[in-house]
Each structure stands twice: as C-alpha cells, then as structure tokens.
Amino acid sequence: MYTFSNKLRLSAFVLMIVGVLGLGYGFLSAPATVEQAKAIVADAHHGDDHGEVARAHEEHHDASHDEHLLHQLQNKPWSALYVAAFFFMMIALGTLAFYAIQIVSQAGWSPLLFRVMEGITAYLVPGTILVFVILVLSGVHMNHLFVWMDPEVAAHDELIQGKSGYLNLPFFLIRAIIYIAGWAAYRHFSRKFSLAQDTAEDNSNYRKNFRISAGFLVFFLVSESMMSWDWIMSLDPHWYSTLFGWYVFASMFVSGITTIALIAIYLKSRGFLEEVNDSHIHDLAKFMFGISIFWTYLWFSQFMLIWYSNIPEEVTYFITRIEDYALPFFGMVVLNFLFPVLVLMNSDYKRLNWFVVMTGIVVLIGHYLDVYNMVMPATVGDQWFIGVAEIGGVLFFLGLFIYVVFTALTKAPLVPKRNPYIEESRHFHY
C-alpha cells in the first residue's frame, strides 16, 4: 500500500496556501472604479508621454469603452482562477477518457498503471465542482467572463440574441450538471468495479467495467464537445469552430497521459510500482509524442482554414491572439509540438525517465498556455500579463491536485490483483 509522505502532504498544503495568497492579492489589487482602471493603464504606460496617452484616451475612448476596460481588469484574477481550475480539471477528465479506452480496447500493457489513472481521476469531482462554482458566480454577475450573460450586452447584440435558445443561463447550468454527473458517475462505478475485481472469484466485475466504459466513451464524445463549446468557446460568443471540441480534447488527452507518466515515474522512484518497466514508460511517451502531433494537426487545421477563408466573424479570433498574444500563442506551439517531437522522436529517449519527466513538464506548461490563450483574449483583451494571480492560481490548484490524487492512491493497492490482463502487463516488453 502506498503511504502519502508527510513531506509531500506538507508541500501540497504550502502550495495551496501560497496560491490562495496570490489569488487574494490579485482580487484585492483589481480596480473597483473606472478611475482606478485608468490609473493602472497609465502606470503600464509609465515610459510614454502621459499627455499624449491622456489625449489619445479622450479621443478614442468614450464611457462605454472605459467601462469595458474596467471589466477587463476586474476579470483578470477571475480569469487566472478559471484558467487554472479548468486546466487541472481537464487533466483528470483526459485521464478518465484514456482509462476508459484502455478498458474497452482490452489493452494488455496498461493494467499496472490503472491505479495511477484512478488516483488522478479522483480529482475529477472536486475539480469539476470548482469549475461549476465559477460558472455559477459568472451567472450571478460576480464577474464578466461570459459576456452573453450580461443582459445589457445581449440586449444590443443580435448575434447573442440569435443564440439565446442555447446560450441562456438555466440551460447552460443544466448542461453543466449533466456533464459533471455523467463523468462522476462513470468514475465512481468504474472504480467500484475495479476494486471489487481484486477480491472476486470470476471476471464479472471486469465485464461490468467493460460495458459501462463503452457507454461512457459515447457519452464522453458528446459531452466533452458540448462542454468545450459551453465553458470555453462561449467566452467568444460571436466566434465558432467545428473543430473546437476535438482541439480541446487533444489538449486534455495529452495532458492526462503526461500526468500519468509523471506520477508513475515518481512512484517508481519511491520504491512503488516495481513491476512498471521501461516499456510501460516508453508506451506512455509514445502517446505523448503521437497526441502532440494530433494536437498540432488540429491547431493548424483550425488556424489555416480560418486564415485562408478570411471570413470576418471567424478570423477575428486569431487576429486578437496574434496581435496581442503573439508570444504565448506561438510559444505554445513550440512547447506543445516542436519540443516533444524533437525530444521524443528517438525511441531510446522514451525509456529515460528523466527525459520523459523533462518533456512532460514542458508539455504541461505548454497546454496551460493553450488554455490561457483560449480564455484570456476573450476576458481581459490586451490587458494581460502572467502575474501574481496567474501564478497563485496554478499553485493553489496544483497543491489541491497533489493532495486529492495522492490521498486517493493510499486507498487501495497500487497493483490490481485480478485484472484479466495483469500478467500480460507484468511481462510487457516492447
């Protein structure tokens, strides 16, 4: 049985405390009035001619623009919170999908890693609940993340009005509850059948797990796409992409697989999972390599088709990101594609734990930036920078993630005892 070390537990609590302080600073430093917002922008242009800045502001910004600037700056800590909450939630959800695929495909290489996957997916319930709380707070106008939720904006926006049959708060929250309930129910029963199989005399629990996993994957394909539209794409309610659900899926899938590899390597370094060998890590690294290419294919397809067609309501999404977010927008392509492809192309490197860990950390940073690029341009516009609130959000949810996942790992043996494919997994060599 795995024991949650006091050092790691303490580290998780320290991360959460520091994260809360960082987020608290972000909220406390956010402007409360238009005048404070203008002062913050003026400080940001400290090196400019303040007279010129002021005159330009008077000429080009009316009261509605000032109010918009205030909302952007007030959104900044909320956006930092939301990006971090969604990122860690999607790691758990991506892992859950990978776990279900392993069961349905009756994979023989991966059962030794099932308890690691089950530990990661333990974060799904608290993670989705926290995201849901942020959605509810947006619905009661605690922030301005989702502009379509603002009645004043919707009243003067024909496009938002045309989508009101789908983008309305009651239906939005009902859909969210259905997604979360479906994911949580599958995780609960799959874990239950997995543990029951350890002491069973036949494979009936495994067969039950197989059936519900097949059903879950159908539900997941639909719910994940709709979740992506609701929780991310509707931040830009004028824009849409038919590839967006797949794009978000690729990001969460590779992030989940990467986290499985990192935790498995950590546990091996602590003397656990002794039967997990270099071939298991090699296969996880192959998935990291392959899904990174898949993510890039979707990123390029979405970008190239919209750029080539040059339809105004579509291309505005990328104009904003290229003009105001060039470094994180193109930087994430380097982190999510060029780096893992160049580093993991060699088969031998996939067997080196330190190499996989280094690559995994870079990939996770890259996909955090991916979520950052999906959220921030719609919520804070050009008033962005990665500051205390963003770092605080990452630290808080990282600490919470570590605490929940490693606590879950202590609840059951790390090696499934009666999985039908456990012996094949023990003797797996590539």
N, C-alpha and C positions, 0 to 999 in steps of 0.2 A: 504493500500500500504506500502511496505517495504521501509525504508529510509536507505541508506548507511551511517552509522555513520562516523563522521569526524575522530574519533579515529581509527576505523578500516581502513579507507582510508589512513590515515597517516601511519599506521603500514605497509600497503601494499607498499607504496612508500619507506619507510625506508628499508624494506626487499629487494626491487629491487635495491636500491642504494648500500646497503652493498653487495648484491650479485654481482653487476657489479664490485665493487672494488675488491672483492675476485677473480672473474674470470680474471679481468685485471692483478692482481698480478700473477695469475697462468700463463698467457700468457707471461708476462714480464720476469718471472723467468725461463721460459723454455730455454734450451740451443740452441744456434744458430750454434755451431760448434761441431765437434767430440771431440775436446779437452775439451770443456766445459762439454760435456756429461760425459766424463771420470772423470772429476773433481767432478761432482755431485755423481757419483757412488763411487768414492774414499771417499768422505765425508760420504756417507752412511755406509762405512766400516771403520769408524773412529777408532773403537776399535781393528781392525785387524792389523796384521803386514803388513805395506804398501809395504814393499819389496816383500813379498810373494804374495800379491794381484797383484802387477805390473807384477811379473814374470808369474803368472798364466794367466794374461790377455794377455801377449805376446805369451804364448804358445798356448792358446786355442782360441784366437780371432784374426781373420785377418781383413782386411779393410772392407769387406762386413759386418762382424759382428759389427764392430764399427759403420758403417752407420745405421745398424738395431737398435742398441742401441740409437743412436741419434733420429731416427724416433719414437721410443717408448717414449722417454722423451718429444719430441715435441708433441706427441699425447695426453699426459696426460691432459692438460687443455681442449683440444678438446673433449676428451672422457668424462671428467667431465661435459662439456656443453651438450654433446649428451645424456648422461645417464639421466640428469635432464630434458632435453627437451622431451625425449621420455617418461619418467615416467609420467609427468603431462599430456602429450597428451593422453597417454593410459588410464588415469583416465577418461578423457572426453569421449573417444571412448567406454570404457567399460560401462559408464553410458548411453550412447546413445543406446547401444545394450540392456541393461536392460530395458530402457524406451520403446523401440520398442516391446520387449517381453511382457511387461505389457499391451500394447495396443492390440496386436494380440491375447493374451490369454484372453482378456476382464476381466482382474483381477479387482475384486471389492474392494480390500483392499487398493490399492495404489494410486488412483487419487488425494488424498490430498497431495501427495508428487510429483505430476507431475511437478509443477512449480520449485521445487528444482532441479529435474532432468534436466529440460530445462535450468535452470540457469547454472548448471555445464557444460552442453554440449555447452554453448555459448563459452567456451574456445577452442572448437574443431578447429575452423577456425584459430585463431592466433597460437594455439599450433601446428597444422599440418604444417602451413606455416613456422614456425620457424624450425621445423624438416626438411622440404624440403630445406630451405636455407642451412642448414648444409650439406645436401646431395649434393647440387649443388656445394658448396665450396669444398667438397671432390672430386667431379668430375673434378674441375679445379685445383686440386693438391695443395689446401691450407693446406691440412693435409694428413695423410697416414692411415686414419681409415680403408678404404676398400682397401686391398692390390691388389685385382683383377683390380682396376682402374689404377694401376701403369703399364705402358707399359713395363718397364724393367723387372718387376717381371713376368708379363704374358708371355713375350717372352721366358722365361726359365722354364715355368711351364706347363706341359702337361695337368694336371687336369683343370687348369683355362682355358686353350685354348679349352678344350673339352666342357666347359660350356659357351663359349663366345657367343653362339647363344642366350642365355638367359641373361647372365651377361655381358652386354655391356651398356655403359653409356646412349646412346639415348633411348633404350628400357627401361632401368632402370628408367629414369626420366619420361618417358611417362606413365609407370605403376603407378608411384607415383602420377602423376597428376590425373589419372583416379580414384585411391583410394580416394584421398582428395576431388575431385569434387563430387564423389558419396556420400560420408559421409556428406559433407557440404550441398549438395542439399537436402538430406533427412532431415537433421536437420532444414533447412530453411523452407521447406514446412510443415513439421510436426508441427513446432512452429506456423506457419501461421494458419494452420487449428485449432490448439488448442486454439489460441486466438480468432479466428473467431467464434468458438463454444460458447464462452462466451455470445455473443450477438445474436446468431442465434435463429430462431424460430423452427427449427427442428434439427435432428441429421445428416444432410447431411455432415457437416464438419467432424464429428466424423467418419462417414463411409469412407470418403476420407482418413482420417488419418489411419484408419484400413488397407485400401488397400495398401497405399504406405509403411506402416510399414511391411506388409507381404512381399512385394517386396524387401524392404531394407534388411530384415533378410537373404534372399537368397544371395543378393549382398554382405552382410557383411561376411557371412561364407566363401565365396571365396576370397574376397579382404583382409580380416584380415589374412588368412593363407598366402597368397602371400606377403602381407606386412611384415609378420614375417620372411619369407624367405629372402626377399629383404633387409630390414632395419636392421635385427639383425643376421640371420643365415649366410648371405653372408659375414659378418665380418670374419668368419671362412670358406673360400670357399672350403676347402678340406673336410669339415665335413657336414653331413646332418642327419636329424632325421625326420621320417614320423609323429612323434607326436608333432613336434615343434610348429606348428600353434595352436594346442589345448592348449599346455603348456602356450604360451604367452596369449592366450585368457583367460585362467583361472586366470592368474595373473591380467590382466586388468579388468576382470569382478568383482573379489572380491575387487579390489582397488576402482572401481567405486561405488559399493554397500556400501563399508565402508565410502566413502566420502559423499554419500547421507545421511547416518546415522549421521555423524558428523555435517553436515550443518543443518540438520533438528533439531537436539538437540540444536545447537547454536541458531537457530531462535526461538525455543520454550523458551529458557532461556531469550530471549529478548522480550517476550510477543507476538510473532507471532506464526502462526500455532497452535492456541489454540486447534483446533479440532483433531490434531495429538495426539494420546494417547499412552499409554504404549504398546498396542497391535501392533501398527504400528512399533514402535521401536523393539519390540520383533521379528516381522517378518523379519525386516532388519537384526537383529542379527542372526536369523536362517539362512539366506542366507550367512552371513559372515562365520558362522560355517560350513555350507554344502559345500560352494565353497572352503573353506580352505582345507577340506578333499579331494575334487576333484582335487585341485592343487597338493596336496601331492601324490595322486594316479598317476597323470601324471608324476610328478617328479620322483617317484620311478620306474614307468614302463620304462621311458626313460633311467634312470640310470642303473637299474638292467639288462635289456635286452642287453644293450651295454656292460656292465661289464661281463655278462655271456658269450656272444659270443666272446668277446676279439678280435674283428677284428681291426687291427692296425689303419686304417683310421677313425674308429669310436671312439675307446677308447681314442685316443689322446685328445679329447675334455675334458674328465673327468680327465685324468692324469694331465693335466695342472692345472685344478681347484683344485684338491685335493692336489697336491704338493705345489702350490704357493698361493692358496686362501682358505686353509682349514678352517680358522676362518669364513670368510664371507660365504663360500659355505655351510658349515654345520650349521653355525649360523642362516642363513635364514630359514632353516628347523625348527629350534626351534621357531623362531619368527612367521613363517607362518603356522605352523602345531601344534606343541605341546602347545604353549601358547594359541591360540584361542580355541583349542579343550578342553583343561583342564579348561579354564576360562568360556567358553560359553556353556559347556555341560549342566549345570544346567539351567532349564527353567526360574527360578526366576531371575537369574543374567542377563538374556537377557532383563529384564524390568527395570534394574537400569541404568539410563542414564550415571552416572559417570563410571560405569563398562564398558559400551559399548564404551564410549569415550576412556578410557584407552586402551582397547583391540584394538580399531580402530587405534590409534596412533601407537601401536606396529606392527599391520598388515601392515600399510603403510610403516613404516621403513623397515619391512621385505621384502616387494615387491620392494622397492627402491633397496635393496641389491640384489634382484633377477635380476633386470635389470643390476645392477652393475656387477654381476657375468656373465651375458650374453655378456657384451660389453668389459670389461676391459682386460680379459686374451688375447683376440684376438688383442687388440690395443696397450696395454702397457706391456704385458707379465708380468714378475716378478718385474717390476719397479713400483709397485703400493703402494699407501697408501692413506687413506682418509685425505686430507689436505685442504688447504685454497680454492683451485679451486673447489673441490667437494662440500664443504660447501657453497661456493659462488654460485655455480650453483643451488643448492637446494633452497637457499634463494631467488635468483632472480626469478626463475620460480614459487615459492610459492607466492611471492608478486604479480607477474603478474596474477597468477591463482585467487588469492583472489580478485584483482581489477576487473578482467573481470567477474567473476561469480557473485559477489555481485552487480556490476553495472547492470548486466542483470536481477537480482532479483527485481530491482527497476522499471523495465519497464512494469510490469503487476501485477495484484492482485495475491497474493500467493496461493489463493484457486480458482481452476477452477469453474466457475459458472454453466455451463450447461452440464458438462460431464454426460453421461447417468448413470454412476455408482458412482456419487459423494455422493449421500445419503447413499449408501451401505458403502462407505468408511468412512463417518461420524459416522456411527453406528457400525463400525467394532470392534469386541471384540473377543479375542482368548481364 
